[in-house]
């Protein structure tokens, strides 16, 4: 069994035994054609581990705090689904260029107060980012939550994530690629 297979088994076991806020039960996994529709709508593929979460464990409802967002349809708690939220964030960024949303950064979990855990689908490691807009400055709203999606999931399973152990002096590393990933390129 590969390391990812072992991690998926641990996540599945915890997902069966815990409920995120607003979820009465663990939803069924998505069908392969639902994943294909989501990726076609997004214009990019989900990292393999993220795709496996949706295909093999459930369509949201598990994970830290409010849990993984459903892929295409809103949750029972009224949380937006990941794909429509991404599209809305991209559109909002086009309308308000002071608050651009990076291409390929999919919100996967809502923390409340407009904060989201997001996966950088363009990074080979599927880096998990934290979007925290409340200070009011887009250049100081993006942080590296966890270097890889696998590490983020391990933290949830083991109860060692920053959300479980936040110390008074806890600080996240700013995401250095925010402006690089949101600056429009000049036509050639």
C-alpha positions, 0 to 999 in steps of 0.5 A, a space after each residue: 500500500 502506497 503512502 497516499 493509500 495509507 493516508 486515504 484509509 486514515 482520512 476515510 476512517 476519521 471521516 466516518 467517525 466525525 462530522 463537520 459543522 452542519 453535516 448530519 452524515 458523510 455524503 457519498 463520493 462523487 462519480 467520475 463524470 462529476 469530477 470531469 465536469 468540475 475540472 472542465 468547468 475550472 479549466 484545470 485538473 485537481 491534484 490526484 490526492 484531492 481528486 481521490 478525496 472526492 472520488 473515494 471518501 465523500 463529496 465534502 463534509 469531513 476535515 478541519 472545522 467546517 470540513 471539505 467543501 462539496 465539489 459542485 453542489 452546496 452543502 446542507 449547512 449552506 456552504 458554497 461548493 468549491 467550484 462555484 466559490 472559485 468561479 465567484 472569487 475569480 469573477 469578483 477579482 476581475 471586478 475589483 482588481 485590488 482583490 484578485 483571486 489567483 488562477 488555479 487556487 481552489 477553495 476547499 474548506 471554509 474557516 468562517 469569517 471569509 477565511 478559506 483553506 485553498 489548494 494550489 492546484 498548479 503546485 506539484 505538492 498541492 500546497 494548502 494556502 490560507 486566505 485570510 482577508 480580514 486585515 483588509 490588505 490583499 498583499 497580506 491575506 495569503 499564507 502557506 498553511 501547509 506545504 502539501 495537501 498530504 501534510 494538511 490531511 495528516 494534521 487533521 487526522 492526528 489532531 496536530 494542525 495549527 487549528 488544534 494547537 494554536 499558540 499565542 506566538 503562532 505565525 504563518 508564512 506569507 505566500 510569496 507567489 500571490 502577486 506573481 500569480 495575480 499580475 496580468 501578463 502583457 500580450 506578446 
